[in-house]
Amino acid sequence: IKPDICASGVDIYSTMATNTSSYGYSSGTSMAAPAVTGTLALLIELHERLYGTNQPMLSSTMKGIVIHTADEAGANPGPDYQFGWGLLNAQAAASLVMSNSTSQSLAFIKEVRLLDGDYIEFPVVLTNTQAFKATIVWIDPPGTPVAPALNPTNHMLVNDLDLRIVAPNGTTNFPWILDPASPEAVATTGDNTVDNVEQVSIPNPTNGTYLGAVPKARIL
């Protein structure tokens, strides 16, 4: 699913190169990219203030935080090929990092190492007054290059993790998926076997304890 994230890039008021005191409006990736890069740098600084410099967050954790806290930017829920996972929300990302530290139990952000065949699960108590979302991200090693072709459809994942959220009644909630053959189609849910980001959203959960699980880490 690309792009990963989007940021404001139209009529952004910022410094200009005319002289040392120039400001003005500009548009394009020259405005959006620095906003994302600067936000990531500030999040790294915040994490170091909270946890020290000896516990740097994984790059996959940073990616997961930014994707998880992004604002919906498309016309429909879920990711799309125009905005990716949504519009960057620096304040929400920082709040998540701080809440995780305040919990003193890593309640919101978890970094784990999974080997082939490993299983992990965690209970989550939900209420029907608050929507729920869970996101996992992992750094996948490079896949085997394919022969040159136009838009090849070969699956390139080396490791495939599967995020599932099981409701109290046993119903399994699956992650978002997109259909690359129909890029304009609305995101649906199902078994995602092509991305190293998976997200499950439950807009109207029932009251009870849900089970978040990665049922099997697989080397493909």
Beta strands, then each sheet from edge to edge (+ up, - down):
strand 1: 12-15
strand 2: 23-26
strand 3: 120-126
strand 4: 132-137
strand 5: 159-160
strand 6: 164-166
strand 7: 172-173
strand 8: 176-177
strand 9: 188-189
strand 10: 197-202
strand 11: 208-214
strand 12: 218-219
sheet 1: 1+ 2-
sheet 2: 3+ 11- 6+ 7-
sheet 3: 4+ 10-
sheet 4: 5+ 12-
sheet 5: 8+ 9-
end
